Amino acid sequence: MKLPITRTLLAVLTLATAALAADIAGKWTAMVPGRQGQARETTFTFKVDGEKLTGTMTGQQGDQPIADGKVSGDKISFVRESQRGKQSFTGTITGDEIKFKRTMDQGEPVEFVAKRAK
């Protein structure tokens, strides 16, 4: 009797996680600190398929694809490769905000907040 209840709860949790993951699809904007400390407006355009995250970052360097994107519950992660090296982004989703942490091959991690574009 406990096994069917456990399976049902697991199925509900899985569907709830997928529903939350789908919630971040669309455009988000942020003022992202640069290497010299100056902030630059960046637009993130996310597409979600289950836990797979794809999309682009648009800023001073134009559209740049993101790679290795994942959404799991309220957590998001992806990588952006550029001529300057690899940048890893991790974040926590809270409603219409994503609190990001960006790490690069060199330098200190940087934190910023992206907000859903309206």
ZIHUSUL-V961032 format. One record per helix or strand. SS is the DSSP state (A for helix, B for strand). FROM is the first residue (numbers start at 1). TO is the last residue. If there is no record, write none. Layout:
ss = (SS SS)
from = (FROM FROM)
to = (TO TO)
//
This chain:
ss = (A B B B B B B B B B)
from = (2 26 39 52 62 67 75 85 97 110)
to = (22 33 49 59 65 72 82 94 104 116)
//
